Amino acid sequence: MADLEQVRTLIAEALPGAEVEVVDEAGGDHLRAVVAAPQFEGLSRIDQHRLVKAPVQHLMDDGTIHALSISASTPG
């Protein structure tokens, strides 16, 4: 089971100034990250998702997170 605050902190530290919310969608290993970050400006959706996944990839690799749904936007 993923620690939601740990996941939120990892993403927030990787994207300074971002607004990050992480919610459990099912059973603690299916999560949704809602992220608004200035770093997303001008990036494709795929590149935005890569920026969100990178800091938590180790949790996906070890099975702590089975699925991560991402909603990415720029603040505004």
mmJSON file of the N, C-alpha and C atoms, coordinates in Angstrom:
{"data_MODEL":{"atom_site":{
"group_PDB":["ATOM","ATOM","ATOM","ATOM","ATOM","ATOM","ATOM","ATOM","ATOM","ATOM","ATOM","ATOM","ATOM","ATOM","ATOM","ATOM","ATOM","ATOM","ATOM","ATOM","ATOM","ATOM","ATOM","ATOM","ATOM","ATOM","ATOM","ATOM","ATOM","ATOM","ATOM","ATOM","ATOM","ATOM","ATOM","ATOM","ATOM","ATOM","ATOM","ATOM","ATOM","ATOM","ATOM","ATOM","ATOM","ATOM","ATOM","ATOM","ATOM","ATOM","ATOM","ATOM","ATOM","ATOM","ATOM","ATOM","ATOM","ATOM","ATOM","ATOM","ATOM","ATOM","ATOM","ATOM","ATOM","ATOM","ATOM","ATOM","ATOM","ATOM","ATOM","ATOM","ATOM","ATOM","ATOM","ATOM","ATOM","ATOM","ATOM","ATOM","ATOM","ATOM","ATOM","ATOM","ATOM","ATOM","ATOM","ATOM","ATOM","ATOM","ATOM","ATOM","ATOM","ATOM","ATOM","ATOM","ATOM","ATOM","ATOM","ATOM","ATOM","ATOM","ATOM","ATOM","ATOM","ATOM","ATOM","ATOM","ATOM","ATOM","ATOM","ATOM","ATOM","ATOM","ATOM","ATOM","ATOM","ATOM","ATOM","ATOM","ATOM","ATOM","ATOM","ATOM","ATOM","ATOM","ATOM","ATOM","ATOM","ATOM","ATOM","ATOM","ATOM","ATOM","ATOM","ATOM","ATOM","ATOM","ATOM","ATOM","ATOM","ATOM","ATOM","ATOM","ATOM","ATOM","ATOM","ATOM","ATOM","ATOM","ATOM","ATOM","ATOM","ATOM","ATOM","ATOM","ATOM","ATOM","ATOM","ATOM","ATOM","ATOM","ATOM","ATOM","ATOM","ATOM","ATOM","ATOM","ATOM","ATOM","ATOM","ATOM","ATOM","ATOM","ATOM","ATOM","ATOM","ATOM","ATOM","ATOM","ATOM","ATOM","ATOM","ATOM","ATOM","ATOM","ATOM","ATOM","ATOM","ATOM","ATOM","ATOM","ATOM","ATOM","ATOM","ATOM","ATOM","ATOM","ATOM","ATOM","ATOM","ATOM","ATOM","ATOM","ATOM","ATOM","ATOM","ATOM","ATOM","ATOM","ATOM","ATOM","ATOM","ATOM","ATOM","ATOM","ATOM","ATOM","ATOM","ATOM","ATOM","ATOM","ATOM","ATOM","ATOM","ATOM","ATOM","ATOM"],
"id":[1,2,3,4,5,6,7,8,9,10,11,12,13,14,15,16,17,18,19,20,21,22,23,24,25,26,27,28,29,30,31,32,33,34,35,36,37,38,39,40,41,42,43,44,45,46,47,48,49,50,51,52,53,54,55,56,57,58,59,60,61,62,63,64,65,66,67,68,69,70,71,72,73,74,75,76,77,78,79,80,81,82,83,84,85,86,87,88,89,90,91,92,93,94,95,96,97,98,99,100,101,102,103,104,105,106,107,108,109,110,111,112,113,114,115,116,117,118,119,120,121,122,123,124,125,126,127,128,129,130,131,132,133,134,135,136,137,138,139,140,141,142,143,144,145,146,147,148,149,150,151,152,153,154,155,156,157,158,159,160,161,162,163,164,165,166,167,168,169,170,171,172,173,174,175,176,177,178,179,180,181,182,183,184,185,186,187,188,189,190,191,192,193,194,195,196,197,198,199,200,201,202,203,204,205,206,207,208,209,210,211,212,213,214,215,216,217,218,219,220,221,222,223,224,225,226,227,228],
"type_symbol":["N","C","C","N","C","C","N","C","C","N","C","C","N","C","C","N","C","C","N","C","C","N","C","C","N","C","C","N","C","C","N","C","C","N","C","C","N","C","C","N","C","C","N","C","C","N","C","C","N","C","C","N","C","C","N","C","C","N","C","C","N","C","C","N","C","C","N","C","C","N","C","C","N","C","C","N","C","C","N","C","C","N","C","C","N","C","C","N","C","C","N","C","C","N","C","C","N","C","C","N","C","C","N","C","C","N","C","C","N","C","C","N","C","C","N","C","C","N","C","C","N","C","C","N","C","C","N","C","C","N","C","C","N","C","C","N","C","C","N","C","C","N","C","C","N","C","C","N","C","C","N","C","C","N","C","C","N","C","C","N","C","C","N","C","C","N","C","C","N","C","C","N","C","C","N","C","C","N","C","C","N","C","C","N","C","C","N","C","C","N","C","C","N","C","C","N","C","C","N","C","C","N","C","C","N","C","C","N","C","C","N","C","C","N","C","C","N","C","C","N","C","C","N","C","C","N","C","C"],
"label_atom_id":["N","CA","C","N","CA","C","N","CA","C","N","CA","C","N","CA","C","N","CA","C","N","CA","C","N","CA","C","N","CA","C","N","CA","C","N","CA","C","N","CA","C","N","CA","C","N","CA","C","N","CA","C","N","CA","C","N","CA","C","N","CA","C","N","CA","C","N","CA","C","N","CA","C","N","CA","C","N","CA","C","N","CA","C","N","CA","C","N","CA","C","N","CA","C","N","CA","C","N","CA","C","N","CA","C","N","CA","C","N","CA","C","N","CA","C","N","CA","C","N","CA","C","N","CA","C","N","CA","C","N","CA","C","N","CA","C","N","CA","C","N","CA","C","N","CA","C","N","CA","C","N","CA","C","N","CA","C","N","CA","C","N","CA","C","N","CA","C","N","CA","C","N","CA","C","N","CA","C","N","CA","C","N","CA","C","N","CA","C","N","CA","C","N","CA","C","N","CA","C","N","CA","C","N","CA","C","N","CA","C","N","CA","C","N","CA","C","N","CA","C","N","CA","C","N","CA","C","N","CA","C","N","CA","C","N","CA","C","N","CA","C","N","CA","C","N","CA","C","N","CA","C","N","CA","C","N","CA","C","N","CA","C","N","CA","C"],
"label_alt_id":[null,null,null,null,null,null,null,null,null,null,null,null,null,null,null,null,null,null,null,null,null,null,null,null,null,null,null,null,null,null,null,null,null,null,null,null,null,null,null,null,null,null,null,null,null,null,null,null,null,null,null,null,null,null,null,null,null,null,null,null,null,null,null,null,null,null,null,null,null,null,null,null,null,null,null,null,null,null,null,null,null,null,null,null,null,null,null,null,null,null,null,null,null,null,null,null,null,null,null,null,null,null,null,null,null,null,null,null,null,null,null,null,null,null,null,null,null,null,null,null,null,null,null,null,null,null,null,null,null,null,null,null,null,null,null,null,null,null,null,null,null,null,null,null,null,null,null,null,null,null,null,null,null,null,null,null,null,null,null,null,null,null,null,null,null,null,null,null,null,null,null,null,null,null,null,null,null,null,null,null,null,null,null,null,null,null,null,null,null,null,null,null,null,null,null,null,null,null,null,null,null,null,null,null,null,null,null,null,null,null,null,null,null,null,null,null,null,null,null,null,null,null,null,null,null,null,null,null],
"label_comp_id":["MET","MET","MET","ALA","ALA","ALA","ASP","ASP","ASP","LEU","LEU","LEU","GLU","GLU","GLU","GLN","GLN","GLN","VAL","VAL","VAL","ARG","ARG","ARG","THR","THR","THR","LEU","LEU","LEU","ILE","ILE","ILE","ALA","ALA","ALA","GLU","GLU","GLU","ALA","ALA","ALA","LEU","LEU","LEU","PRO","PRO","PRO","GLY","GLY","GLY","ALA","ALA","ALA","GLU","GLU","GLU","VAL","VAL","VAL","GLU","GLU","GLU","VAL","VAL","VAL","VAL","VAL","VAL","ASP","ASP","ASP","GLU","GLU","GLU","ALA","ALA","ALA","GLY","GLY","GLY","GLY","GLY","GLY","ASP","ASP","ASP","HIS","HIS","HIS","LEU","LEU","LEU","ARG","ARG","ARG","ALA","ALA","ALA","VAL","VAL","VAL","VAL","VAL","VAL","ALA","ALA","ALA","ALA","ALA","ALA","PRO","PRO","PRO","GLN","GLN","GLN","PHE","PHE","PHE","GLU","GLU","GLU","GLY","GLY","GLY","LEU","LEU","LEU","SER","SER","SER","ARG","ARG","ARG","ILE","ILE","ILE","ASP","ASP","ASP","GLN","GLN","GLN","HIS","HIS","HIS","ARG","ARG","ARG","LEU","LEU","LEU","VAL","VAL","VAL","LYS","LYS","LYS","ALA","ALA","ALA","PRO","PRO","PRO","VAL","VAL","VAL","GLN","GLN","GLN","HIS","HIS","HIS","LEU","LEU","LEU","MET","MET","MET","ASP","ASP","ASP","ASP","ASP","ASP","GLY","GLY","GLY","THR","THR","THR","ILE","ILE","ILE","HIS","HIS","HIS","ALA","ALA","ALA","LEU","LEU","LEU","SER","SER","SER","ILE","ILE","ILE","SER","SER","SER","ALA","ALA","ALA","SER","SER","SER","THR","THR","THR","PRO","PRO","PRO","GLY","GLY","GLY"],
"label_asym_id":["A","A","A","A","A","A","A","A","A","A","A","A","A","A","A","A","A","A","A","A","A","A","A","A","A","A","A","A","A","A","A","A","A","A","A","A","A","A","A","A","A","A","A","A","A","A","A","A","A","A","A","A","A","A","A","A","A","A","A","A","A","A","A","A","A","A","A","A","A","A","A","A","A","A","A","A","A","A","A","A","A","A","A","A","A","A","A","A","A","A","A","A","A","A","A","A","A","A","A","A","A","A","A","A","A","A","A","A","A","A","A","A","A","A","A","A","A","A","A","A","A","A","A","A","A","A","A","A","A","A","A","A","A","A","A","A","A","A","A","A","A","A","A","A","A","A","A","A","A","A","A","A","A","A","A","A","A","A","A","A","A","A","A","A","A","A","A","A","A","A","A","A","A","A","A","A","A","A","A","A","A","A","A","A","A","A","A","A","A","A","A","A","A","A","A","A","A","A","A","A","A","A","A","A","A","A","A","A","A","A","A","A","A","A","A","A","A","A","A","A","A","A","A","A","A","A","A","A"],
"label_entity_id":["1","1","1","1","1","1","1","1","1","1","1","1","1","1","1","1","1","1","1","1","1","1","1","1","1","1","1","1","1","1","1","1","1","1","1","1","1","1","1","1","1","1","1","1","1","1","1","1","1","1","1","1","1","1","1","1","1","1","1","1","1","1","1","1","1","1","1","1","1","1","1","1","1","1","1","1","1","1","1","1","1","1","1","1","1","1","1","1","1","1","1","1","1","1","1","1","1","1","1","1","1","1","1","1","1","1","1","1","1","1","1","1","1","1","1","1","1","1","1","1","1","1","1","1","1","1","1","1","1","1","1","1","1","1","1","1","1","1","1","1","1","1","1","1","1","1","1","1","1","1","1","1","1","1","1","1","1","1","1","1","1","1","1","1","1","1","1","1","1","1","1","1","1","1","1","1","1","1","1","1","1","1","1","1","1","1","1","1","1","1","1","1","1","1","1","1","1","1","1","1","1","1","1","1","1","1","1","1","1","1","1","1","1","1","1","1","1","1","1","1","1","1","1","1","1","1","1","1"],
"label_seq_id":[1,1,1,2,2,2,3,3,3,4,4,4,5,5,5,6,6,6,7,7,7,8,8,8,9,9,9,10,10,10,11,11,11,12,12,12,13,13,13,14,14,14,15,15,15,16,16,16,17,17,17,18,18,18,19,19,19,20,20,20,21,21,21,22,22,22,23,23,23,24,24,24,25,25,25,26,26,26,27,27,27,28,28,28,29,29,29,30,30,30,31,31,31,32,32,32,33,33,33,34,34,34,35,35,35,36,36,36,37,37,37,38,38,38,39,39,39,40,40,40,41,41,41,42,42,42,43,43,43,44,44,44,45,45,45,46,46,46,47,47,47,48,48,48,49,49,49,50,50,50,51,51,51,52,52,52,53,53,53,54,54,54,55,55,55,56,56,56,57,57,57,58,58,58,59,59,59,60,60,60,61,61,61,62,62,62,63,63,63,64,64,64,65,65,65,66,66,66,67,67,67,68,68,68,69,69,69,70,70,70,71,71,71,72,72,72,73,73,73,74,74,74,75,75,75,76,76,76],
"pdbx_PDB_ins_code":[null,null,null,null,null,null,null,null,null,null,null,null,null,null,null,null,null,null,null,null,null,null,null,null,null,null,null,null,null,null,null,null,null,null,null,null,null,null,null,null,null,null,null,null,null,null,null,null,null,null,null,null,null,null,null,null,null,null,null,null,null,null,null,null,null,null,null,null,null,null,null,null,null,null,null,null,null,null,null,null,null,null,null,null,null,null,null,null,null,null,null,null,null,null,null,null,null,null,null,null,null,null,null,null,null,null,null,null,null,null,null,null,null,null,null,null,null,null,null,null,null,null,null,null,null,null,null,null,null,null,null,null,null,null,null,null,null,null,null,null,null,null,null,null,null,null,null,null,null,null,null,null,null,null,null,null,null,null,null,null,null,null,null,null,null,null,null,null,null,null,null,null,null,null,null,null,null,null,null,null,null,null,null,null,null,null,null,null,null,null,null,null,null,null,null,null,null,null,null,null,null,null,null,null,null,null,null,null,null,null,null,null,null,null,null,null,null,null,null,null,null,null,null,null,null,null,null,null],
"Cartn_x":[0.842,0.0,0.884,0.603,1.391,1.02,2.014,1.82,1.527,0.28,-0.141,0.671,0.995,1.771,3.192,3.769,5.098,5.081,4.088,3.968,3.788,2.92,2.691,3.991,4.725,5.974,7.019,7.155,8.133,7.839,6.575,6.197,6.415,5.992,6.127,7.594,8.464,9.885,10.515,10.03,10.564,10.065,8.931,8.324,8.066,9.121,8.961,7.895,7.05,5.986,4.702,4.722,3.539,2.504,1.245,0.152,-0.097,0.004,-0.077,-1.102,-1.987,-2.946,-2.854,-2.78,-2.739,-3.87,-4.673,-5.796,-5.735,-6.244,-6.329,-7.609,-7.464,-8.634,-9.151,-8.263,-8.706,-7.621,-7.859,-7.007,-5.601,-5.258,-3.948,-2.842,-3.084,-2.031,-2.452,-3.692,-4.18,-4.423,-3.543,-3.568,-3.873,-4.35,-4.544,-3.763,-2.934,-2.189,-2.747,-3.15,-3.624,-2.544,-1.896,-0.722,-0.856,-0.707,-0.643,0.753,1.555,2.945,3.36,4.089,4.571,5.535,6.196,7.14,6.46,5.138,4.414,4.206,4.437,4.207,4.971,4.246,4.853,5.194,4.961,5.276,4.077,4.36,3.289,2.741,1.564,0.954,1.862,2.479,3.379,4.552,5.155,6.282,5.848,4.649,4.119,4.0,3.454,3.274,4.621,5.602,6.946,7.525,7.304,7.811,7.15,5.878,5.162,5.588,5.762,6.098,7.537,8.459,9.88,10.199,9.709,10.097,9.461,8.454,7.804,8.014,8.854,9.06,9.53,10.381,10.868,9.721,8.675,7.512,6.657,6.712,6.014,6.818,8.127,8.992,8.916,8.791,8.745,7.331,6.331,4.961,4.147,4.74,3.993,2.825,3.105,2.05,1.843,0.639,0.321,-0.1,-0.859,-1.338,-1.347,-0.945,-0.946,-1.621,-2.787,-3.51,-3.093,-2.844,-2.32,-3.208,-3.539,-4.18,-3.181,-2.636,-1.607,-2.102,-1.745,-2.12,-1.11,-1.179,-0.388,-1.267,-0.666,-1.47,-2.149,-3.278,-3.907,-5.306],
"Cartn_y":[-1.184,0.0,1.243,2.139,3.361,4.369,5.08,6.189,7.428,7.879,8.98,10.248,10.543,11.75,11.627,10.426,10.204,10.429,9.896,10.054,11.53,12.224,13.649,14.432,14.144,14.843,14.599,13.365,13.062,13.853,13.913,14.654,16.152,16.664,18.096,18.528,17.692,18.032,18.036,17.169,17.105,18.264,18.848,19.947,21.132,21.859,22.982,23.966,24.364,25.301,24.652,23.331,22.617,22.44,22.385,21.998,20.518,19.698,18.248,17.665,16.855,16.098,14.653,13.734,12.303,11.632,10.861,10.163,8.679,7.891,6.441,6.132,5.495,5.15,3.749,2.866,1.499,0.725,0.413,-0.508,-0.087,1.169,1.64,1.519,0.825,0.726,1.267,1.753,2.435,3.893,4.767,6.152,7.1,8.288,9.384,10.578,11.14,12.349,13.493,14.549,15.76,16.808,17.236,18.097,19.305,20.484,21.739,22.309,22.352,22.776,23.722,24.77,25.696,25.01,23.951,23.228,22.571,22.428,21.786,22.7,23.993,24.961,24.56,24.402,24.087,22.624,21.774,20.35,19.566,18.467,17.56,16.855,16.292,15.546,14.39,13.724,12.61,13.104,14.216,14.755,15.225,15.786,16.171,14.933,13.862,12.629,12.031,12.131,11.626,12.374,13.695,14.481,14.063,13.687,13.263,11.847,10.966,9.573,9.383,10.174,9.975,9.867,10.773,10.687,9.527,8.89,7.755,6.435,6.459,5.252,4.071,4.344,3.244,2.565,3.306,2.723,1.912,2.26,1.474,0.204,0.351,-0.793,-1.869,-1.447,-2.449,-2.929,-2.414,-2.886,-2.145,-1.172,-0.396,0.323,0.879,1.502,0.617,0.129,-0.707,0.152,1.208,2.089,3.524,4.434,5.849,6.606,7.124,7.958,9.403,10.148,11.506,12.51,13.584,14.753,15.885,16.362,17.387,18.658,19.794,21.076,22.128,23.296,24.418,25.22,25.862,26.654,27.807,28.152,29.281,29.396],
"Cartn_z":[0.0,0.0,0.0,-0.902,-1.037,0.046,0.522,1.444,0.593,0.609,-0.256,-0.028,1.224,1.52,0.97,1.046,0.486,-1.032,-1.708,-3.152,-3.495,-2.761,-2.994,-2.812,-1.755,-1.462,-2.544,-3.002,-4.052,-5.324,-5.701,-6.907,-6.694,-5.542,-5.249,-5.21,-4.669,-4.609,-5.999,-6.889,-8.246,-9.117,-8.715,-9.483,-8.553,-8.191,-7.259,-7.734,-6.808,-7.121,-7.616,-7.761,-8.255,-7.153,-7.576,-6.695,-6.966,-5.915,-6.089,-5.135,-5.682,-4.879,-5.329,-4.365,-4.671,-3.915,-4.635,-4.012,-4.35,-3.417,-3.575,-4.341,-5.495,-6.289,-5.999,-5.496,-5.217,-4.491,-3.24,-2.499,-2.156,-2.342,-1.919,-2.951,-4.072,-5.077,-6.445,-6.549,-7.748,-7.355,-7.825,-7.378,-8.531,-8.167,-9.122,-8.594,-9.471,-9.141,-9.975,-9.3,-9.964,-9.721,-10.809,-10.679,-11.595,-11.015,-11.779,-11.536,-12.598,-12.438,-13.558,-13.207,-14.236,-15.207,-14.771,-15.627,-16.826,-16.794,-17.887,-19.094,-18.906,-19.976,-21.234,-22.332,-23.615,-23.843,-22.858,-22.995,-23.5,-24.191,-24.603,-23.366,-23.504,-22.399,-21.959,-22.916,-22.594,-21.753,-22.144,-21.379,-19.992,-19.877,-18.564,-17.674,-18.214,-17.446,-17.049,-17.928,-17.591,-16.388,-16.343,-15.211,-13.898,-13.961,-12.75,-12.338,-13.3,-12.986,-12.516,-13.042,-12.751,-11.254,-10.413,-9.0,-8.233,-8.802,-8.108,-8.852,-9.883,-10.684,-9.837,-8.852,-8.006,-7.257,-6.907,-6.227,-7.191,-8.46,-9.467,-9.773,-9.832,-10.124,-9.046,-7.772,-6.692,-6.372,-7.108,-6.939,-5.894,-5.215,-4.227,-4.899,-6.081,-6.892,-8.119,-8.27,-9.43,-10.627,-10.368,-11.429,-10.937,-11.823,-11.496,-12.631,-12.352,-13.298,-13.04,-14.126,-13.98,-14.696,-13.971,-14.56,-14.406,-15.532,-15.496,-16.176,-15.585,-16.164,-15.702,-16.329,-15.85,-14.905,-13.905,-12.971,-13.701,-13.188,-13.84,-13.455],
"occupancy":[1.0,1.0,1.0,1.0,1.0,1.0,1.0,1.0,1.0,1.0,1.0,1.0,1.0,1.0,1.0,1.0,1.0,1.0,1.0,1.0,1.0,1.0,1.0,1.0,1.0,1.0,1.0,1.0,1.0,1.0,1.0,1.0,1.0,1.0,1.0,1.0,1.0,1.0,1.0,1.0,1.0,1.0,1.0,1.0,1.0,1.0,1.0,1.0,1.0,1.0,1.0,1.0,1.0,1.0,1.0,1.0,1.0,1.0,1.0,1.0,1.0,1.0,1.0,1.0,1.0,1.0,1.0,1.0,1.0,1.0,1.0,1.0,1.0,1.0,1.0,1.0,1.0,1.0,1.0,1.0,1.0,1.0,1.0,1.0,1.0,1.0,1.0,1.0,1.0,1.0,1.0,1.0,1.0,1.0,1.0,1.0,1.0,1.0,1.0,1.0,1.0,1.0,1.0,1.0,1.0,1.0,1.0,1.0,1.0,1.0,1.0,1.0,1.0,1.0,1.0,1.0,1.0,1.0,1.0,1.0,1.0,1.0,1.0,1.0,1.0,1.0,1.0,1.0,1.0,1.0,1.0,1.0,1.0,1.0,1.0,1.0,1.0,1.0,1.0,1.0,1.0,1.0,1.0,1.0,1.0,1.0,1.0,1.0,1.0,1.0,1.0,1.0,1.0,1.0,1.0,1.0,1.0,1.0,1.0,1.0,1.0,1.0,1.0,1.0,1.0,1.0,1.0,1.0,1.0,1.0,1.0,1.0,1.0,1.0,1.0,1.0,1.0,1.0,1.0,1.0,1.0,1.0,1.0,1.0,1.0,1.0,1.0,1.0,1.0,1.0,1.0,1.0,1.0,1.0,1.0,1.0,1.0,1.0,1.0,1.0,1.0,1.0,1.0,1.0,1.0,1.0,1.0,1.0,1.0,1.0,1.0,1.0,1.0,1.0,1.0,1.0,1.0,1.0,1.0,1.0,1.0,1.0,1.0,1.0,1.0,1.0,1.0,1.0],
"B_iso_or_equiv":[0.0,0.0,0.0,0.0,0.0,0.0,0.0,0.0,0.0,0.0,0.0,0.0,0.0,0.0,0.0,0.0,0.0,0.0,0.0,0.0,0.0,0.0,0.0,0.0,0.0,0.0,0.0,0.0,0.0,0.0,0.0,0.0,0.0,0.0,0.0,0.0,0.0,0.0,0.0,0.0,0.0,0.0,0.0,0.0,0.0,0.0,0.0,0.0,0.0,0.0,0.0,0.0,0.0,0.0,0.0,0.0,0.0,0.0,0.0,0.0,0.0,0.0,0.0,0.0,0.0,0.0,0.0,0.0,0.0,0.0,0.0,0.0,0.0,0.0,0.0,0.0,0.0,0.0,0.0,0.0,0.0,0.0,0.0,0.0,0.0,0.0,0.0,0.0,0.0,0.0,0.0,0.0,0.0,0.0,0.0,0.0,0.0,0.0,0.0,0.0,0.0,0.0,0.0,0.0,0.0,0.0,0.0,0.0,0.0,0.0,0.0,0.0,0.0,0.0,0.0,0.0,0.0,0.0,0.0,0.0,0.0,0.0,0.0,0.0,0.0,0.0,0.0,0.0,0.0,0.0,0.0,0.0,0.0,0.0,0.0,0.0,0.0,0.0,0.0,0.0,0.0,0.0,0.0,0.0,0.0,0.0,0.0,0.0,0.0,0.0,0.0,0.0,0.0,0.0,0.0,0.0,0.0,0.0,0.0,0.0,0.0,0.0,0.0,0.0,0.0,0.0,0.0,0.0,0.0,0.0,0.0,0.0,0.0,0.0,0.0,0.0,0.0,0.0,0.0,0.0,0.0,0.0,0.0,0.0,0.0,0.0,0.0,0.0,0.0,0.0,0.0,0.0,0.0,0.0,0.0,0.0,0.0,0.0,0.0,0.0,0.0,0.0,0.0,0.0,0.0,0.0,0.0,0.0,0.0,0.0,0.0,0.0,0.0,0.0,0.0,0.0,0.0,0.0,0.0,0.0,0.0,0.0,0.0,0.0,0.0,0.0,0.0,0.0],
"pdbx_formal_charge":[null,null,null,null,null,null,null,null,null,null,null,null,null,null,null,null,null,null,null,null,null,null,null,null,null,null,null,null,null,null,null,null,null,null,null,null,null,null,null,null,null,null,null,null,null,null,null,null,null,null,null,null,null,null,null,null,null,null,null,null,null,null,null,null,null,null,null,null,null,null,null,null,null,null,null,null,null,null,null,null,null,null,null,null,null,null,null,null,null,null,null,null,null,null,null,null,null,null,null,null,null,null,null,null,null,null,null,null,null,null,null,null,null,null,null,null,null,null,null,null,null,null,null,null,null,null,null,null,null,null,null,null,null,null,null,null,null,null,null,null,null,null,null,null,null,null,null,null,null,null,null,null,null,null,null,null,null,null,null,null,null,null,null,null,null,null,null,null,null,null,null,null,null,null,null,null,null,null,null,null,null,null,null,null,null,null,null,null,null,null,null,null,null,null,null,null,null,null,null,null,null,null,null,null,null,null,null,null,null,null,null,null,null,null,null,null,null,null,null,null,null,null,null,null,null,null,null,null],
"auth_seq_id":[1,1,1,2,2,2,3,3,3,4,4,4,5,5,5,6,6,6,7,7,7,8,8,8,9,9,9,10,10,10,11,11,11,12,12,12,13,13,13,14,14,14,15,15,15,16,16,16,17,17,17,18,18,18,19,19,19,20,20,20,21,21,21,22,22,22,23,23,23,24,24,24,25,25,25,26,26,26,27,27,27,28,28,28,29,29,29,30,30,30,31,31,31,32,32,32,33,33,33,34,34,34,35,35,35,36,36,36,37,37,37,38,38,38,39,39,39,40,40,40,41,41,41,42,42,42,43,43,43,44,44,44,45,45,45,46,46,46,47,47,47,48,48,48,49,49,49,50,50,50,51,51,51,52,52,52,53,53,53,54,54,54,55,55,55,56,56,56,57,57,57,58,58,58,59,59,59,60,60,60,61,61,61,62,62,62,63,63,63,64,64,64,65,65,65,66,66,66,67,67,67,68,68,68,69,69,69,70,70,70,71,71,71,72,72,72,73,73,73,74,74,74,75,75,75,76,76,76],
"auth_comp_id":["MET","MET","MET","ALA","ALA","ALA","ASP","ASP","ASP","LEU","LEU","LEU","GLU","GLU","GLU","GLN","GLN","GLN","VAL","VAL","VAL","ARG","ARG","ARG","THR","THR","THR","LEU","LEU","LEU","ILE","ILE","ILE","ALA","ALA","ALA","GLU","GLU","GLU","ALA","ALA","ALA","LEU","LEU","LEU","PRO","PRO","PRO","GLY","GLY","GLY","ALA","ALA","ALA","GLU","GLU","GLU","VAL","VAL","VAL","GLU","GLU","GLU","VAL","VAL","VAL","VAL","VAL","VAL","ASP","ASP","ASP","GLU","GLU","GLU","ALA","ALA","ALA","GLY","GLY","GLY","GLY","GLY","GLY","ASP","ASP","ASP","HIS","HIS","HIS","LEU","LEU","LEU","ARG","ARG","ARG","ALA","ALA","ALA","VAL","VAL","VAL","VAL","VAL","VAL","ALA","ALA","ALA","ALA","ALA","ALA","PRO","PRO","PRO","GLN","GLN","GLN","PHE","PHE","PHE","GLU","GLU","GLU","GLY","GLY","GLY","LEU","LEU","LEU","SER","SER","SER","ARG","ARG","ARG","ILE","ILE","ILE","ASP","ASP","ASP","GLN","GLN","GLN","HIS","HIS","HIS","ARG","ARG","ARG","LEU","LEU","LEU","VAL","VAL","VAL","LYS","LYS","LYS","ALA","ALA","ALA","PRO","PRO","PRO","VAL","VAL","VAL","GLN","GLN","GLN","HIS","HIS","HIS","LEU","LEU","LEU","MET","MET","MET","ASP","ASP","ASP","ASP","ASP","ASP","GLY","GLY","GLY","THR","THR","THR","ILE","ILE","ILE","HIS","HIS","HIS","ALA","ALA","ALA","LEU","LEU","LEU","SER","SER","SER","ILE","ILE","ILE","SER","SER","SER","ALA","ALA","ALA","SER","SER","SER","THR","THR","THR","PRO","PRO","PRO","GLY","GLY","GLY"],
"auth_asym_id":["A","A","A","A","A","A","A","A","A","A","A","A","A","A","A","A","A","A","A","A","A","A","A","A","A","A","A","A","A","A","A","A","A","A","A","A","A","A","A","A","A","A","A","A","A","A","A","A","A","A","A","A","A","A","A","A","A","A","A","A","A","A","A","A","A","A","A","A","A","A","A","A","A","A","A","A","A","A","A","A","A","A","A","A","A","A","A","A","A","A","A","A","A","A","A","A","A","A","A","A","A","A","A","A","A","A","A","A","A","A","A","A","A","A","A","A","A","A","A","A","A","A","A","A","A","A","A","A","A","A","A","A","A","A","A","A","A","A","A","A","A","A","A","A","A","A","A","A","A","A","A","A","A","A","A","A","A","A","A","A","A","A","A","A","A","A","A","A","A","A","A","A","A","A","A","A","A","A","A","A","A","A","A","A","A","A","A","A","A","A","A","A","A","A","A","A","A","A","A","A","A","A","A","A","A","A","A","A","A","A","A","A","A","A","A","A","A","A","A","A","A","A","A","A","A","A","A","A"],
"auth_atom_id":["N","CA","C","N","CA","C","N","CA","C","N","CA","C","N","CA","C","N","CA","C","N","CA","C","N","CA","C","N","CA","C","N","CA","C","N","CA","C","N","CA","C","N","CA","C","N","CA","C","N","CA","C","N","CA","C","N","CA","C","N","CA","C","N","CA","C","N","CA","C","N","CA","C","N","CA","C","N","CA","C","N","CA","C","N","CA","C","N","CA","C","N","CA","C","N","CA","C","N","CA","C","N","CA","C","N","CA","C","N","CA","C","N","CA","C","N","CA","C","N","CA","C","N","CA","C","N","CA","C","N","CA","C","N","CA","C","N","CA","C","N","CA","C","N","CA","C","N","CA","C","N","CA","C","N","CA","C","N","CA","C","N","CA","C","N","CA","C","N","CA","C","N","CA","C","N","CA","C","N","CA","C","N","CA","C","N","CA","C","N","CA","C","N","CA","C","N","CA","C","N","CA","C","N","CA","C","N","CA","C","N","CA","C","N","CA","C","N","CA","C","N","CA","C","N","CA","C","N","CA","C","N","CA","C","N","CA","C","N","CA","C","N","CA","C","N","CA","C","N","CA","C","N","CA","C","N","CA","C","N","CA","C","N","CA","C"],
"pdbx_PDB_model_num":[1,1,1,1,1,1,1,1,1,1,1,1,1,1,1,1,1,1,1,1,1,1,1,1,1,1,1,1,1,1,1,1,1,1,1,1,1,1,1,1,1,1,1,1,1,1,1,1,1,1,1,1,1,1,1,1,1,1,1,1,1,1,1,1,1,1,1,1,1,1,1,1,1,1,1,1,1,1,1,1,1,1,1,1,1,1,1,1,1,1,1,1,1,1,1,1,1,1,1,1,1,1,1,1,1,1,1,1,1,1,1,1,1,1,1,1,1,1,1,1,1,1,1,1,1,1,1,1,1,1,1,1,1,1,1,1,1,1,1,1,1,1,1,1,1,1,1,1,1,1,1,1,1,1,1,1,1,1,1,1,1,1,1,1,1,1,1,1,1,1,1,1,1,1,1,1,1,1,1,1,1,1,1,1,1,1,1,1,1,1,1,1,1,1,1,1,1,1,1,1,1,1,1,1,1,1,1,1,1,1,1,1,1,1,1,1,1,1,1,1,1,1,1,1,1,1,1,1]
}}}
